[in-house]
Amino acid sequence: MHEIIQVLLALLAAVGLLALGWVLFGRLVTPVGENGGPVYAVVPADGGGDHLEQDVKGLLWLRGGELARFTIVIADNGLDESGRAVAAALLADSTGVVVCPGDRLGAYILGK
């Protein structure tokens, strides 16, 4: 019985160290956007906006966990009506999401 408790404690310690390492590594590699300039996540979109909702929702999940602070920019490279509807729904549902024409993306990011 004593050996089982030792194995369980060793397993819990290993899992705890792994979780701590994961959190610390995540803090090192995710952009926080505090001390430097603003951070942007650009999602190129065209046509019907295939995968646009999944990409933006994934970035919102990252931002919601406070691992990163950034503005999500949907680069409109020729969205059709259904793609614009998806982008409009994403804009209405969340803050920190903007739509920018693809040819003006550089000017938007540089603040011109």
C-alpha positions as CSV (number, residue, x, y, z in Angstrom):
1,M,0.0,0.0,0.0
2,H,2.9,2.3,0.9
3,E,4.4,1.8,-2.6
4,I,1.1,2.7,-4.3
5,I,1.0,6.0,-2.4
6,Q,4.6,6.8,-3.4
7,V,3.9,6.1,-7.1
8,L,0.7,8.3,-7.0
9,L,2.6,11.2,-5.3
10,A,5.5,10.9,-7.8
11,L,2.9,10.9,-10.7
12,L,1.2,14.0,-9.3
13,A,4.5,15.8,-8.8
14,A,5.5,15.0,-12.4
15,V,2.2,16.3,-13.7
16,G,2.4,19.4,-11.6
17,L,6.0,20.1,-12.9
18,L,4.8,19.5,-16.5
19,A,1.9,21.9,-16.1
20,L,4.1,24.6,-14.5
21,G,6.6,24.2,-17.4
22,W,3.8,24.5,-19.9
23,V,2.5,27.7,-18.4
24,L,6.0,29.3,-18.2
25,F,6.8,28.3,-21.7
26,G,3.5,29.7,-22.9
27,R,4.3,33.0,-21.2
28,L,7.7,33.1,-23.0
29,V,6.4,32.5,-26.5
30,T,3.1,34.4,-26.7
31,P,3.0,38.1,-27.6
32,V,1.7,40.2,-24.8
33,G,1.8,43.6,-26.5
34,E,2.6,45.6,-23.3
35,N,6.1,47.0,-23.5
36,G,6.6,47.0,-27.3
37,G,4.3,48.4,-30.0
38,P,0.9,47.0,-30.8
39,V,0.6,43.4,-31.8
40,Y,-1.7,42.3,-34.7
41,A,-2.9,38.9,-35.8
42,V,-3.8,39.1,-39.5
43,V,-6.3,36.6,-40.9
44,P,-6.5,36.8,-44.7
45,A,-10.0,36.2,-46.1
46,D,-11.4,35.9,-49.6
47,G,-14.4,34.4,-51.3
48,G,-17.0,33.0,-48.9
49,G,-14.7,33.3,-45.9
50,D,-13.9,29.6,-45.6
51,H,-12.4,28.9,-42.2
52,L,-12.7,32.6,-41.3
53,E,-14.9,32.0,-38.3
54,Q,-12.7,29.1,-37.0
55,D,-9.5,31.2,-37.3
56,V,-11.0,34.2,-35.6
57,K,-12.6,32.2,-32.8
58,G,-9.3,30.4,-32.2
59,L,-7.5,33.7,-31.8
60,L,-10.3,35.0,-29.6
61,W,-9.8,32.0,-27.4
62,L,-6.1,32.7,-27.1
63,R,-6.8,36.3,-26.3
64,G,-9.5,35.3,-23.8
65,G,-7.0,33.3,-21.8
66,E,-4.9,36.4,-21.2
67,L,-2.0,34.6,-22.9
68,A,-1.8,37.3,-25.5
69,R,-3.2,40.8,-26.2
70,F,-3.5,41.7,-29.9
71,T,-5.9,43.2,-32.4
72,I,-7.4,40.7,-34.9
73,V,-7.3,42.1,-38.4
74,I,-9.4,40.4,-41.1
75,A,-7.6,41.3,-44.3
76,D,-10.4,41.5,-47.0
77,N,-8.8,40.1,-50.2
78,G,-12.1,39.9,-52.1
79,L,-14.8,38.6,-49.8
80,D,-18.1,38.0,-51.4
81,E,-21.5,38.7,-49.8
82,S,-21.5,35.5,-47.7
83,G,-17.9,36.2,-46.6
84,R,-18.8,39.8,-45.6
85,A,-21.7,38.5,-43.6
86,V,-19.4,36.1,-41.7
87,A,-17.0,39.0,-41.0
88,A,-19.8,41.3,-39.9
89,A,-21.1,38.7,-37.5
90,L,-17.6,38.3,-36.0
91,L,-17.3,42.1,-35.7
92,A,-20.6,42.3,-33.9
93,D,-19.9,39.4,-31.5
94,S,-16.5,40.6,-30.2
95,T,-14.2,43.5,-29.5
96,G,-10.8,44.0,-30.9
97,V,-11.6,42.6,-34.3
98,V,-11.4,44.9,-37.4
99,V,-11.8,44.4,-41.1
100,C,-9.3,46.0,-43.4
101,P,-9.0,45.9,-47.2
102,G,-6.1,43.7,-48.1
103,D,-4.4,46.3,-50.2
104,R,-4.4,48.8,-47.3
105,L,-3.2,46.4,-44.7
106,G,0.3,47.8,-44.5
107,A,-1.0,51.4,-44.0
108,Y,-3.4,50.2,-41.3
109,I,-0.7,48.4,-39.3
110,L,1.8,51.2,-39.7
111,G,-0.9,53.7,-38.6
112,K,-0.9,55.8,-41.7
